Amino acid sequence: MNLEKKEKKVRVCFCSVLGEYNISDNFDESSQIYKDFFAQLYANQNLPYSIHLTGDFIHGLQKKNHSFSGIINDLLERKQIELIGGGYFSPLFSMLPASDIVGQIEMLTLAIRKYFGIRPKGIFLPFSAWKPSMITSFKKSGVSKVIEYCLLDNRYFSRADLNPYEPACIEESGKVITVAPYLNISNLADIQPQEFYLSLIKKNTGSSNKTVIVLLSPNDLINILKKEKEESWFSTFLEIIKKDDNKVEISKIWSTINQKQVYPRGFIEANLIRDDKPENVSINKMLIESNHAYTMYNKMLYVHTLANQVRGDKQRKKTALESLWQAESATFFTEGAFNPHNNKQLRNKCYKHLIMAEKATRVQGVFSNSIIPFDFNMDGLDEYLSQREKINMYVSLFDGKIFECDFLPANKNYADIPYDNTGMFIDNIVTESDLQEIMIGNEVNNVFSESQYNVLKCNRGKCTLKLQANGDFKKQNISLRKEYSFSDNGVDVQYIIKNESTKRIAAYFIAEIDIAVNECKNKIPTFSIFAEDKKHEIKVSSATFTNIAWFQFNDCESKTKFVIDANEAPNLIILPINYKNTETPLGVRTYFYWHFDLEPSLETEKMLFMKIDKVNNQKISVQ
């Protein structure tokens, strides 16, 4: 008996992502695009389509109670579309702990089931953030019924010696998932339908059917479906397919993958797409190479630990986890952390959600003030974390500074400045000429930069931390004892500088305090300084003052004030931290300094007192 050989076909699948990669307030701005998107899709019943709904889109549906959910249900009922799952807050999956991967997927799956009554079969990864160990999380109990396939950028397949137009099976620790390559095409309507068709036919080589998954933006789909002179790009494309004996078949992704075909086995290394190209390194390496991204990542893992330690209160744990997961949104890292100068607002949002998650873990009336050693930044050396009802301050032993200062009523980290060598209470001893260089914004050598501060005493009851460091000033030994005394409203810092050499030392001692600032409705934060019996009100700008009695920073965005004074009137240098010489301030450096003159074996004491509080019933001057 002669059997007719089944002709190979190219299966093309079109898909789109609806919503942003973080929970935004832009649903109304995008609603017209969504209306056009669904109107065109609804009018073209012969176009099977796959859609990934982000948590941002679902959030917009919930908030606005929009009719889109009815249209989506109609499209599902006539089996025209497939919904693809993922993480509710669109995270970079490859940097998450396993339980957060499971939690984020389940949260989006439950939302899709609530509104549309289905379980998604596939998963979409923002920025194709991939690493093989995620497979075990995808196949965890409760999620295994959801995840049948995962979409990845097709360039990963070429790098792994796999066909970039054919799904593959990836195994990790005995768990297997099908990964499907997609091709991100912008402005498809600008490509002639015949040209696109021929490019598909050329891919139909080898013995198996080829699958071309095309990721389109919502606007690109609208453009290929809208009619011009009674014909649309898509209708012309369909005519070409029919004339050529249907060698190309349009299908939904799961319908194509679920052909019970045996796919090749392979291994795809960890990778990430940024600026439309593969990084070809793991997300962990990228985090390590970016101090600001790594600090946010450290905070995320620390809060993850706190949230998962909550016992006996399911609602409090749920609130903490959801705030944590919201902080894991991909754009907070790809645009806010890896490009820290470009979008400080995204980092502010990330810290806001992390601080809100941390506050949710605390039981009012049970939480107690503490100072604990903890390897926060995972460098093998403990940092010291002072945690109080309103203020968190984290101290590094490498340079003795406060590298994170969370003011919980404002949900803000005031030490988050996108430049290296910033922080609060950075110590240095300089000459007169060094001081002049600092005044014009130049960096000078730090006497204690190569010193690791030693812990002399940590009194958890009194919340004090006493440190000691040694430095070399002009080939003369000098020591510094530094004691942090943390309180409900801030911190007092005592310095004792001692001449350990055999010669007299005359120099300047500097305590640098850097504060993150933000514009608020085009208003720039201000400073108030009382010096030489006169009060000065200035915007964030370069300035110097002598013999100041007190200094106040006013954050107009969060209505927060920092008040700093000393036991002996210091001099003060103020330098704004701007991005590429723009007028937009990212932070401000304040240098409090005193002159000292010490004979051998003698010492001197200096003290600074910093208080942080909300401004109540007082209008902050921002003129």
N, C-alpha and C positions, 0 to 999 in steps of 0.2 A: 504494500500500500504506500503510495506517495503522499508524504506530508508536505504541505506548503510551508516553506520557511517563513517564520514571522519576521517582518521587516523591523529593523531597529528604528527607534524614534528619539528625538531630542525632546525632553520634557522641560518646559519653561514654567517657572513659578514666579509670580509677582507678589511682593510683600511690602508692607510699610510699618513704621513705628509711629504711633499716635501719642503725643504728650512729650514732656521734657524729662530730662534725667534727674530732676529734683522736684519736690513739691513746690510749685510756683503759684503766682496769682495771675498767670497769663492766659487762663482758660477763655476769658471773655475776648481777649485780643485774637485768639486763635479760632474762636468759634465759627467765624465766617469761612475759614479754610476747611474746618471739619464739615460744615454744612455742604460746601461744594464737593468735598471728597465723597461724602456718603450719597449725595444727589447723583453724582456721575456714576458711582458704583451701582446704585440702585437701578439706574436707567440702562446699564449694560449687563444684563443677566447672563450673557455668554462669557463673562470674565470671571473665572474662579480666582479668589484672592485670599491671601493670608495676612493677618493683622496682629501686631504686638501692641496690646494696650498697656501703657505704663501706669504706675500708681498715680502719677500726676493727672492722667486722663480720668481715671476712676474717681480720684478726689474731686475733679471738676464736675463729674456727673453727680456725685453725692451732694456737693455744695450747691450746685445750680438746679438740681433736679431736672436735667435737660432731657429733651425728647430723643437724643441720640441713642439712648438705650433701647427704645422701641424700634428704631431703624435697624440697629445691630441685630436685635432678636428676629426681625423679619428676614434679614439676610442669612442668618443662621438657619432659620426654618426652611428656606428654599435651598439650603446647602450650597450657597454661593461662596461663603467665606469660612475661614478657619481662624480661631483665636489662638495666639501663641502666648505662652506664659513667660515668667521671669521673676525677678525680685520686685517687690512692691515699690521700693524707693530707688530702683534702678542703680544698684551698687556696682562697684568693681568687684565681682565675685571672687576673683583670684586673691584678694587680700583679706578676705573675711574668715573668721573662725567658722568651723563646720556648723555649729548650732545656729549662727546668724544666717548662713546660706539657706538652711532648712526653713528657718522662721520667715525669712523674706519671701521665699517661694510659696510657702503655705499661705501667707497673708494675701498675696496677689491671687492665688488659686481660689481661696475662699471668697474673695471679692468678685471674681469672675463667675463663680458658681452662684453667688447670691443674685447677681444682676442678669446672668445669661443662662444659668442652669447647665453648664458644661464644665468638664475638666480639660484644660489645655493639654495637648500631647507633647508640645515642644517648648523649648526655652530659648529666649533671646538674651545674649550677653552684651550689655553696653560696652562699646569700644572693643568688643571681642576679647575682653579680659579673661584669659584662659590659663588654667594649669591643670594637669591631669588629675591631681589629688581631689579635685572638686567632684569627680565622678562618684566617689563613695558617698558624698553628701547628697548628690542628686538621687541616689538610689537608697537613701535612708528610709526607714519605716515611716509611712505617712506621705512620702513624696514619690515613692517608686511607681505609684499608679499614675502619676502626673507626667514624669519625664520619660519620653521615648526617644527624643532626638534633641540635639543642640545645634544651633546655627553658629557658624564660625566664618570669619573672613576667608575667602578662597585662597589668598596668598599664603596662608599657613600651610595649606595642602601642598603647594609647589615646594615649599621649603622642606616639607617632610617626605618628599618623593612620592606623594600621592596625587592622583588625578584631581585637578581643581574643579572638575565638573562631574564629580561622582562622590556620593556619600561614602563614609568609611566607618569601621568599627574600632573604637578605642577602649582598651581595657586598663583598669587600675585596681589592684588588690582583689582580683576576681570579679569585679563589677564591670559591666560593659554598657556602653552607650553608643548610639549612632550619631555621628557628627556630619552635618550637611553644609557644604560650602556655599556661601552667597557672594554675589558680585554687586558692589555698591556703584550704581550708575546715576550720575547727575545729568539733568537736562536730556532725558531720553528722547523727548520730542524733537530735539535738534538733529538727531540721527535719522536718516531716511529709513522707513520701514523695510525696504528691500535690503539695505546695507545691514541692518540689524538681523534680518532673517538669514542672510548669507553667513554672518558671523556665527549664528547658532548651528547652521548646517556643517560648518567647518569643524565644530567641536565633536561631531558624531563620528569619532574614530574608535577603533578597537572592537571588542566583541560584545560589550554591554551597552545598554541605553545610557545616555548622558543626561544629567540633570543640571539645568542652569537656573539658579535662584537669583532673581534680580530684586535688590532692595531699592525702592523708590521713596522719595520724600512725598508727603501728601500733595504738594504742589505739582510735582512731576506726574503723579497719577492723573490729576485734574487736567494737565496739559495734553496728555496722550489720549484722553477720552473726549475732551470738548471738540465740538464739530466746527470745522472751518470750511465754508463752501459745501455744506451738506456731507462732508466726509471728515472723519477724525483720523488721527494717526493710528489708533487701535483698529478701526474698521478696515483701513487699508492693509494693515498687518494681517488681519484675518483673511482677507481676500487672497493675499500672497500664499498663505498656508494652504488654502483650499485648492488653489491652482497647481500646487506642487505635491498633490497626493497626500496631504496631511503628514508630512514628515516631521512636523513640529506639533507637539501637543501641549496645550495650556492646562495646568492643573494646580491644585493646592499642594502645599509642601507635604503634609502628612499623607495625602492620597498617593503622592509619588513615592515617598519613602516606604510606605506600607504595601509594597508590591511583593513582599516575601522574597525579594532578591537577595542573594548572598553578596554582601559588600566586602571589599578588601580590608584586611586588618592593617592597622598602622599605629604610629605614635607621633603625637604632636606636642612639641615642647611649649613651655609657658611663654605667653606672648601678650602683646597689647597693641592696639591701634591708636596712634596719636598723630594729629595733623595729617590724617589720611595716609599714613604709612606704618608698617609694622615696626615696633621698637626692637624686636628680636632679642629681648631680654625679659626676665621675669619681673613682675611688679615689685617683688621684694628688693631686687637690685636697684630699681628706680627709686624706691622709697629711701633706701640707705644713702643714695647719692644726692638726695634733696633734704636738707636739714629741716625745712619747714613742713614738708610733706611727712617726714618721719616723725616729727613731734606731734602732728595731728594724728598720725597712725598710732603712736604710743598712747595718746590720750584715749583714742577709740578702744584700744585693747584693755586699758585700765578700767574704763567705764563698763566695758563688756563683762569684766570680772565682777565689778560691783553689782551690776544688774542681775547676774546669774547667781549671786549669793543671797538674793532676797528669798526669804522663806515665809510661808504662812499667810501671805497676802497676794493672791493671784492678780488682783486689779493693779496693785502698786507695781508688781513685777511687769505686767503687761504695759503699763504706762512708761516705765523705764526703758523697756526693750524697744518700744515703738519710737521713742525719742532717739535712742541709740541708732536704730536702723535708719532713721531719717538723716542722721549725721553721716551715714555711710554712702550717701548719694554720689554717683560717679563724678559729676561735674565739680563737686567740692574739692576733689583731688586733681582731676585732669586740668581744670581751669583755675582753681583757687589755690592749690598747694604746689603743683609742679610748675606753675607760672605765678609765683606769689606776688609779684609786683603788679600784675595785670588786673586782678580782681579780688581785692581785699574783702569786698562785701560777701563773697561766697565763703571765704574762710570764717568771717564773723558768724554767718549762718551755721556753719558746721560746729563751731565752738558753742553757739547758743544751744543747739540741740544736745550736744554732749553734756553741757552744764545742766540743762533741764533734766536729762536722764539721770545724772548724778543726784540732783535734788530729789528726784522721785524715789531713789533708793533709801533716803534718810527718813526715819520715823520721827515725827515731831514729838518732842518731849523725851525721846530715847537717845537720839544722836548726841554724842559727846565730843567735845573738842579733842584733837589728838595731833601728835607729830610722830610720824612713823618712817622708818627707813624702808625704802622700796626701790628696786631696780626699774625705775619708770621708763627710762630710754633704752633699756636692754643692752647696756655696754659693759656689763659685768661689775659695775660699781654702783652701790646704793645711792639714790638721791633721798632727800628728806622732805616729806610731804606734810606741811602744816594744813590741817583741815578744820575750819571753824564754821559756825552757822552761816556767816555771810561771805567769808573770804577763804579761798585756797591760795597758798603760796608754796611753790616747789623750789627747793634749793639744790643746786648742783655742787658737788664737791670738787669738780674739775677746776672751776674758777670762782667758787664761793658765791655765785650770784643767784638771784631769784630769776628763773627762766620761764615760769608761768605764774600769772597773778590773775586768778578768777574772782571777779566781784559778782557773787551769785544773784543779788537783786537786779543787776543789769544784764545777767546772762552773757558776760563778756570777759575775754581774756585780754587784759591790758598790757601784757608782755608780748603779744603776738605782733611782731614787726618783721616784715619780710627781708631782713638783712642779717648777715652773720654778725657775731660779736655785739649783740644787743642783749639787754636784760636790765635788771634792777639791782643796784648796789654792786656795781663793778668797781673794783678797787685798783688804784694806781698811784704811783709816786713819780712826779715829773719835775723837770727843771723849768726855769723861767722861759727859756727858748721853746721847750715842749709846749708850755702853756699858750704861747703865741701861735704855735701851729694848730693847736686844738681850736683856738678862737676863729681861725679862718677855715675850719672844717677838715683839716688834715689829720690822718691817723698818726699816732706816736707809739713807740714801744711800750708794752705793758710789763711792769716789773714782776707781776705775779702771774703772767699768762702761762708760764711753763710750770707753775706750781700746782700741785694737788693739795687742796686744803684738808687738813687732818681734823677729825672730830675729837675735841677735848672732852666735851660732855654734852649729852642730850637729856634734858630733864623733861620727861613727858608730862609730868604733873603741872609744872609751871610753863610748859610749852616754850622752852628756850633751847637754843642750839648754839654751842660755843665752838668756833673753828679757829684754826691756826695755820698760817702759811709763812714761808720764808722767801725772800726775794733778793736779787742782786741789783743794787742801784749804784751805777758808776763804779763797779768792782768793790762795793762795800755791802756787807751783809746787813739786812734789815728784816725784822719780823713783824707780823701783823696778827693780832688776836682780834677776832670778830665775833660778836655775840648777837644773835637774833633773838628778840623777845616778842613773840607773836601774841596779839590780843584780838578781841572781837572787832575792833575798828581799824586794825592795821598792824604795823610792826615798828618796834624801836630797834635801832642797830647801834651797838657800841663798838668803837674801834680803839685799840691800844697799839700805837706804833712804837717800836723799840729799836734803838740803834744797837745792833749786835757787832758793829765793827770797832776798830781801835781809833777811828778818826771821827771828827765832827761831821754831821750831815745837816745841810740846810736845803730844803726842797719844799715842794707842794704836795699835799695829800689830796687826792681826788676820789670822790664817791660819785659814780655815774648812775643816774636813774633814767631809763628810757621808757617812755609811755606811748602806747599805740593811740592814735587819734583818727577820727573820721569826720568828714564834713557832714553836716545835717541840714538838708534843704538849702544847700549852697552857703551855709553859714559855717565859718571856721571856728574851731574851739579857741578859747582865750586863756590867758594867764593873768593872775593878779600877784604882784610882788610888792612887798613892803620893805623898802631899803632906804637907808639914810633918812629916816623919819618921813618918808613919802611913799604913798601908794601909787603903783603903776599898773595900768590895764593895757595889755598888748595881745595881738593875735599871734598865732604860731609863726614866729620869725626869729632871725638871729638877733641876739641881744646879750649884753653883759651887765652885771650889777655887782656892787660891792656892799659888804656888811648888811646882808639881808636878814630881816627878822623872821619872815615867813614867806612861803611860796604856795600859790594855789593854782591848780589846773582845773578848768571847768570843761567837762564833756557835755556839750549841748545835746548830743544825740541821745544819751541815756540818763541825762540829768544827774551826773555823778561828779563828785569833786575829790581831788587829791590835795591834801594840805600837808606840807613838809616844813618842819622847822628844826632847829639844832640847839645844842647846849652852848655853843659859841657861834656867833654870827659868821657864817661862811660867805665867800664870794660865789657868784653864779654865772655860768655860761649857758646860754640856750641856743641850740642849733636844730632847725627843722630837718626831718628826714623826708625828702621828696623823691619821687620817681622820675629819673632822667631829667632833672632840672625843671620839672613842671611845678606849678604852684599848688598841686594837690598834696597835702601832707599825709604821709603814712604813719608818722610817729614823730616824736621829739626827743632829742638828747638833752638832758640837763646835767651839768657838771657842777657839783657843790665842792668847793675846794678851800683849803686853809694852808697858810704858810707855817712851817715848823722849823725849829733849829735845835738839834739834839746833840749833846756831847755823848761820847761812848757810854753804853749801858743805861742811858736814860730813856724815858718813854713819855709819850703824851697821849691824852685821851680826847677823842672826838665822838659826838653822838648825833644821829639823825633820827627824827620821829616822823613817820609817815602814817597819816590817817586817811581812810577811804570811806566815803559816805554818800548817800543820796542827798540831793538838794531838794528840800521840801519847802513848798510855798515861797519859793524865791526864783525870780527870773534871772537866768544866767545871761550876762551881757555878751552879746556876739556882734556888736556893731563894728 
